[in-house]
């Protein structure tokens, strides 16, 4: 039975689907935001990757939804196709046993088919800003009954690239609609933009890493040119399902070519690959056919892939926030995880400084006879 008191007052299907998902108590972000959303407040919420942000807005949206009204009542805006599909899966998981209709509307998909979907009169729509606004302009997507608009990954959607479309979508809804802004990081600028679009907003900031996270932080020193080969050797130690982060797509493609040449099974996820390539990469990685996923921060934003055993920073992150966001993809829901940083001499000094500021112990390792060992315990030293 759920230990979350707020949930015990909600619709029976929410309680049942929560229990089926294996959850007991809510996360910190869920406990703090759900009551505000249920009260109809506008909310700005910042919480690290892996803390349950998606359910923090899905559950109150479903609780407030009028199942008898066959109009769009909630709009969830996202920056990528993959995130739209992931959120749609979550919405459908939590609407099992109901007749609530939900669909995704994403750029690159067949427009006519998406117009057909709207004839099924969905009550929840999830999509990328360009395609959603296109359907609104065509007068195919009716927004007059929308009660809640969610801006997920807000630091991207409220940036210059997407802001005009986001504003246009919000302004197409009723004035008294509710606006929810969620992100792993909310900068001062993002907060100011969000507040301008809101009425008496509440801001919630969760600074901690995912609860019960048991993550080992490690690093190996090497020359810059040795990093790809070191990644290959680490994969031969069987670290489990692994995400390796690079600073840009050029670096990803270069690594993919070298590692594939050495027979390593891997998947590549970059924003420059087409929809089918990205879908195939995620399928291979999720199924275990490719135990290693090479990606960038931009391409991996918002993706929730369970049971990531290891995160490897091949190109060291440029900020503490970036380090935490990448690292937060492992050690979720109480499971153990490992974070390995491959650093050159300059990066090592930055890593040590960051370790102190984040109060995270990062132990130095090296590969010896195919195993990760502490440098001081290495018998050949």
PAGU-381160 format. One record per residue (C-alpha): residue in three letters; x, y, z. Coordinates in steps of 0.25 Angstrom, whole numbers. Example, Ala and Ser with C-alpha at 12.3 -4.5 7.8 and 13.67 -1.06 7.14 Angstrom:
BEGIN
FIKOL rest    c1    c2    c3
FIKOL  ALA    49   -18    31
FIKOL  SER    55    -4    29
! end
This chain:
BEGIN
FIKOL rest    c1    c2    c3
FIKOL  UNK     0     0     0
FIKOL  UNK     5    14    -3
FIKOL  UNK    11    22     9
FIKOL  UNK     8    35     2
FIKOL  UNK    -4    41    10
FIKOL  UNK    -8    51    -2
FIKOL  UNK    -9    39   -11
FIKOL  UNK   -19    32    -2
FIKOL  UNK   -29    44    -4
FIKOL  UNK   -28    42   -19
FIKOL  UNK   -36    35   -30
FIKOL  UNK   -35    20   -28
FIKOL  UNK   -29    17   -42
FIKOL  UNK   -17    26   -38
FIKOL  UNK   -15    18   -25
FIKOL  UNK   -16     5   -33
FIKOL  UNK    -6     9   -44
FIKOL  UNK     4    15   -33
FIKOL  UNK     4     2   -26
FIKOL  UNK     5    -6   -39
FIKOL  UNK    18     2   -42
FIKOL  UNK    24    -3   -29
FIKOL  UNK    25    11   -22
FIKOL  UNK    22    13    -8
FIKOL  UNK    26    27    -3
FIKOL  UNK    27    39   -12
FIKOL  UNK    40    47   -15
FIKOL  UNK    43    60    -9
FIKOL  UNK    39    68   -22
FIKOL  UNK    26    60   -22
FIKOL  UNK    22    63    -8
FIKOL  UNK    25    78    -9
FIKOL  UNK    19    81   -23
FIKOL  UNK     6    72   -24
FIKOL  UNK    -2    79   -13
FIKOL  UNK     1    93   -20
FIKOL  UNK    -3    87   -33
FIKOL  UNK   -16    81   -28
FIKOL  UNK   -19    95   -22
FIKOL  UNK   -18   101   -36
FIKOL  UNK    -5   109   -33
FIKOL  UNK     5   112   -44
FIKOL  UNK    18   105   -40
FIKOL  UNK    33   106   -44
FIKOL  UNK    40    94   -40
FIKOL  UNK    55    90   -40
FIKOL  UNK    60    76   -36
FIKOL  UNK    71    68   -41
FIKOL  UNK    70    57   -52
FIKOL  UNK    64    44   -46
FIKOL  UNK    55    50   -35
FIKOL  UNK    42    47   -41
FIKOL  UNK    38    61   -47
FIKOL  UNK    29    55   -58
FIKOL  UNK    20    48   -48
FIKOL  UNK    20    61   -40
FIKOL  UNK    12    68   -50
FIKOL  UNK     5    56   -57
FIKOL  UNK    -2    51   -44
FIKOL  UNK    -9    64   -40
FIKOL  UNK   -13    66   -55
FIKOL  UNK   -20    53   -55
FIKOL  UNK   -26    56   -42
FIKOL  UNK   -32    69   -47
FIKOL  UNK   -36    64   -60
FIKOL  UNK   -51    63   -64
FIKOL  UNK   -52    49   -70
FIKOL  UNK   -66    52   -76
FIKOL  UNK   -61    65   -84
FIKOL  UNK   -55    60   -97
FIKOL  UNK   -46    72  -100
FIKOL  UNK   -31    75   -98
FIKOL  UNK   -30    79   -83
FIKOL  UNK   -15    77   -81
FIKOL  UNK    -3    81   -91
FIKOL  UNK    11    76   -88
FIKOL  UNK    22    83   -96
FIKOL  UNK    35    76   -98
FIKOL  UNK    48    79  -106
FIKOL  UNK    50    65  -112
FIKOL  UNK    43    54  -119
FIKOL  UNK    49    44  -109
FIKOL  UNK    44    51   -97
FIKOL  UNK    30    53  -103
FIKOL  UNK    29    38  -105
FIKOL  UNK    34    35   -91
FIKOL  UNK    24    44   -84
FIKOL  UNK    13    38   -92
FIKOL  UNK    17    24   -87
FIKOL  UNK    16    29   -73
FIKOL  UNK     3    36   -75
FIKOL  UNK    -3    23   -81
FIKOL  UNK     3    15   -70
FIKOL  UNK    -4    23   -60
FIKOL  UNK   -18    24   -68
FIKOL  UNK   -19     9   -69
FIKOL  UNK   -33     5   -65
FIKOL  UNK   -39    18   -70
FIKOL  UNK   -44    24   -83
FIKOL  UNK   -35    36   -83
FIKOL  UNK   -29    38   -97
FIKOL  UNK   -15    43   -98
FIKOL  UNK    -6    45  -111
FIKOL  UNK     8    51  -115
FIKOL  UNK    10    61  -126
FIKOL  UNK    24    62  -130
FIKOL  UNK    32    69  -142
FIKOL  UNK    36    60  -153
FIKOL  UNK    24    51  -151
FIKOL  UNK    13    50  -162
FIKOL  UNK     4    63  -161
FIKOL  UNK    -9    56  -167
FIKOL  UNK    -8    45  -157
FIKOL  UNK    -6    54  -145
FIKOL  UNK   -19    62  -150
FIKOL  UNK   -26    49  -150
FIKOL  UNK   -22    46  -136
FIKOL  UNK   -28    59  -131
FIKOL  UNK   -42    53  -136
FIKOL  UNK   -41    43  -125
FIKOL  UNK   -42    56  -116
FIKOL  UNK   -30    54  -106
FIKOL  UNK   -31    60   -93
FIKOL  UNK   -16    60   -91
FIKOL  UNK    -6    64  -102
FIKOL  UNK     9    64  -101
FIKOL  UNK    18    69  -112
FIKOL  UNK    29    78  -117
FIKOL  UNK    26    93  -118
FIKOL  UNK    28    94  -133
FIKOL  UNK    18    83  -137
FIKOL  UNK     8    87  -126
FIKOL  UNK     7   101  -130
FIKOL  UNK     6    97  -145
FIKOL  UNK    -7    89  -141
FIKOL  UNK   -12   101  -133
FIKOL  UNK   -10   110  -145
FIKOL  UNK   -17   100  -154
FIKOL  UNK   -29   101  -144
FIKOL  UNK   -28    86  -143
FIKOL  UNK   -23    86  -128
FIKOL  UNK   -34    93  -120
FIKOL  UNK   -29   100  -107
FIKOL  UNK   -41   106  -101
FIKOL  UNK   -43    96   -90
FIKOL  UNK   -28    94   -86
FIKOL  UNK   -27    95   -71
FIKOL  UNK   -12    92   -69
FIKOL  UNK     0    95   -78
FIKOL  UNK    13    88   -74
FIKOL  UNK    27    93   -79
FIKOL  UNK    37    82   -77
FIKOL  UNK    52    83   -78
FIKOL  UNK    49    98   -76
FIKOL  UNK    63   103   -77
FIKOL  UNK    63    98   -92
FIKOL  UNK    48   102   -95
FIKOL  UNK    49   116   -89
FIKOL  UNK    62   119   -97
FIKOL  UNK    62   128  -109
FIKOL  UNK    61   116  -119
FIKOL  UNK    47   112  -114
FIKOL  UNK    42   123  -106
FIKOL  UNK    33   130  -116
FIKOL  UNK    26   117  -119
FIKOL  UNK    24   114  -104
FIKOL  UNK    18   127  -102
FIKOL  UNK     9   126  -114
FIKOL  UNK     4   112  -109
FIKOL  UNK     1   118   -95
FIKOL  UNK    -6   130  -100
FIKOL  UNK   -15   121  -109
FIKOL  UNK   -21   116   -96
FIKOL  UNK   -31   122   -86
FIKOL  UNK   -25   133   -77
FIKOL  UNK   -28   126   -64
FIKOL  UNK   -21   113   -68
FIKOL  UNK   -10   107   -59
FIKOL  UNK     5   108   -63
FIKOL  UNK    15    98   -58
FIKOL  UNK    30    99   -61
FIKOL  UNK    39    88   -58
FIKOL  UNK    54    86   -60
FIKOL  UNK    67    80   -54
FIKOL  UNK    72    94   -54
FIKOL  UNK    65   107   -54
FIKOL  UNK    74   119   -56
FIKOL  UNK    71   133   -52
FIKOL  UNK    67   137   -66
FIKOL  UNK    58   124   -68
FIKOL  UNK    51   128   -55
FIKOL  UNK    49   142   -59
FIKOL  UNK    43   138   -72
FIKOL  UNK    34   128   -65
FIKOL  UNK    29   138   -55
FIKOL  UNK    25   147   -66
FIKOL  UNK    16   137   -72
FIKOL  UNK    10   133   -58
FIKOL  UNK     0   138   -47
FIKOL  UNK     6   138   -33
FIKOL  UNK    15   126   -35
FIKOL  UNK    21   117   -25
FIKOL  UNK    36   112   -27
FIKOL  UNK    41    99   -21
FIKOL  UNK    56    96   -22
FIKOL  UNK    61    82   -18
FIKOL  UNK    76    82   -17
FIKOL  UNK    79    68   -13
FIKOL  UNK    82    56   -22
FIKOL  UNK    71    45   -24
FIKOL  UNK    67    39   -10
FIKOL  UNK    74    26    -6
FIKOL  UNK    84    28   -17
FIKOL  UNK    97    20   -15
FIKOL  UNK   106    24   -25
FIKOL  UNK   121    22   -25
FIKOL  UNK   129    33   -32
FIKOL  UNK   142    30   -38
FIKOL  UNK   153    36   -47
FIKOL  UNK   164    31   -56
FIKOL  UNK   175    40   -61
FIKOL  UNK   180    39   -75
FIKOL  UNK   185    47   -87
FIKOL  UNK   173    53   -96
FIKOL  UNK   177    44  -107
FIKOL  UNK   176    32   -99
FIKOL  UNK   161    34   -94
FIKOL  UNK   154    26  -105
FIKOL  UNK   163    14  -103
FIKOL  UNK   161    15   -88
FIKOL  UNK   146    15   -90
FIKOL  UNK   148     2   -99
FIKOL  UNK   156    -5   -88
FIKOL  UNK   146    -1   -77
FIKOL  UNK   135    -7   -85
FIKOL  UNK   143   -20   -85
FIKOL  UNK   142   -20   -70
FIKOL  UNK   127   -22   -72
FIKOL  UNK   122   -10   -65
FIKOL  UNK   107   -13   -68
FIKOL  UNK    98    -3   -76
FIKOL  UNK   107     9   -78
FIKOL  UNK   105    23   -83
FIKOL  UNK   117    31   -88
FIKOL  UNK   116    46   -89
FIKOL  UNK   123    54  -100
FIKOL  UNK   123    69  -101
FIKOL  UNK   118    69  -116
FIKOL  UNK   113    61  -127
FIKOL  UNK   127    61  -135
FIKOL  UNK   133    54  -123
FIKOL  UNK   122    44  -122
FIKOL  UNK   123    40  -136
FIKOL  UNK   138    39  -135
FIKOL  UNK   138    30  -123
FIKOL  UNK   127    22  -129
FIKOL  UNK   135    19  -142
FIKOL  UNK   148    15  -133
FIKOL  UNK   140     6  -124
FIKOL  UNK   132    -1  -134
FIKOL  UNK   145    -4  -142
FIKOL  UNK   149   -11  -129
FIKOL  UNK   137   -19  -129
FIKOL  UNK   130   -12  -117
FIKOL  UNK   114   -13  -118
FIKOL  UNK   109     1  -116
FIKOL  UNK    98    11  -119
FIKOL  UNK    99    25  -123
FIKOL  UNK    89    36  -119
FIKOL  UNK    91    50  -124
FIKOL  UNK    82    61  -128
FIKOL  UNK    87    61  -142
FIKOL  UNK    83    46  -145
FIKOL  UNK    69    44  -151
FIKOL  UNK    56    40  -144
FIKOL  UNK    58    25  -148
FIKOL  UNK    73    24  -144
FIKOL  UNK    70    30  -130
FIKOL  UNK    58    21  -128
FIKOL  UNK    67     9  -132
FIKOL  UNK    78    13  -123
FIKOL  UNK    69    14  -111
FIKOL  UNK    63     1  -114
FIKOL  UNK    76    -6  -115
FIKOL  UNK    81     1  -102
FIKOL  UNK    69    -2   -94
FIKOL  UNK    68   -17   -99
FIKOL  UNK    83   -19   -95
FIKOL  UNK    87   -22  -110
FIKOL  UNK    96   -10  -109
FIKOL  UNK   102    -9   -94
FIKOL  UNK   108     5   -97
FIKOL  UNK   101    18  -101
FIKOL  UNK   110    29  -107
FIKOL  UNK   103    42  -106
FIKOL  UNK   103    57  -102
FIKOL  UNK    96    65   -92
FIKOL  UNK    87    71  -102
FIKOL  UNK    82    58  -108
FIKOL  UNK    81    51   -94
FIKOL  UNK    73    62   -88
FIKOL  UNK    60    57   -81
FIKOL  UNK    62    42   -85
FIKOL  UNK    59    33   -74
FIKOL  UNK    65    19   -76
FIKOL  UNK    64    10   -64
FIKOL  UNK    76     1   -58
FIKOL  UNK    88    10   -63
FIKOL  UNK    99     3   -56
FIKOL  UNK   110    13   -60
FIKOL  UNK   112    27   -65
FIKOL  UNK   125    31   -72
FIKOL  UNK   129    45   -74
FIKOL  UNK   138    44   -86
FIKOL  UNK   139    59   -88
FIKOL  UNK   138    65   -74
FIKOL  UNK   126    73   -71
FIKOL  UNK   128    89   -71
FIKOL  UNK   119    91   -59
FIKOL  UNK   116    85   -46
FIKOL  UNK   101    84   -50
FIKOL  UNK   105    77   -63
FIKOL  UNK   113    67   -54
FIKOL  UNK   101    64   -45
FIKOL  UNK    91    63   -56
FIKOL  UNK    99    53   -64
FIKOL  UNK   103    45   -51
FIKOL  UNK    88    45   -47
FIKOL  UNK    85    35   -58
FIKOL  UNK    91    24   -49
FIKOL  UNK    88    19   -35
FIKOL  UNK    73    22   -37
FIKOL  UNK    62    17   -28
FIKOL  UNK    71    12   -17
FIKOL  UNK    80     4   -27
FIKOL  UNK    95     5   -27
FIKOL  UNK   102    12   -38
FIKOL  UNK   116    16   -43
FIKOL  UNK   121    29   -49
FIKOL  UNK   135    29   -55
FIKOL  UNK   142    42   -60
FIKOL  UNK   153    41   -70
FIKOL  UNK   162    53   -68
FIKOL  UNK   174    59   -73
FIKOL  UNK   184    67   -63
FIKOL  UNK   176    80   -65
FIKOL  UNK   162    73   -63
FIKOL  UNK   168    66   -50
FIKOL  UNK   170    79   -43
FIKOL  UNK   156    84   -47
FIKOL  UNK   150    70   -42
FIKOL  UNK   157    71   -29
FIKOL  UNK   151    86   -26
FIKOL  UNK   138    81   -31
FIKOL  UNK   138    69   -22
FIKOL  UNK   140    79   -10
FIKOL  UNK   129    88   -14
FIKOL  UNK   119    77   -16
FIKOL  UNK   124    69    -4
FIKOL  UNK   125    57   -12
FIKOL  UNK   136    47   -10
FIKOL  UNK   143    43   -23
FIKOL  UNK   153    32   -22
FIKOL  UNK   165    31   -32
FIKOL  UNK   165    17   -39
FIKOL  UNK   173    11   -51
FIKOL  UNK   171    -2   -59
FIKOL  UNK   180   -13   -55
FIKOL  UNK   179   -27   -61
FIKOL  UNK   165   -24   -66
FIKOL  UNK   160   -19   -53
FIKOL  UNK   157    -5   -47
FIKOL  UNK   166    -4   -35
FIKOL  UNK   170     7   -25
FIKOL  UNK   183    14   -29
FIKOL  UNK   190    12   -16
FIKOL  UNK   186    -3   -15
FIKOL  UNK   192    -6   -29
FIKOL  UNK   202   -17   -26
FIKOL  UNK   211   -13   -37
FIKOL  UNK   213     1   -32
! end
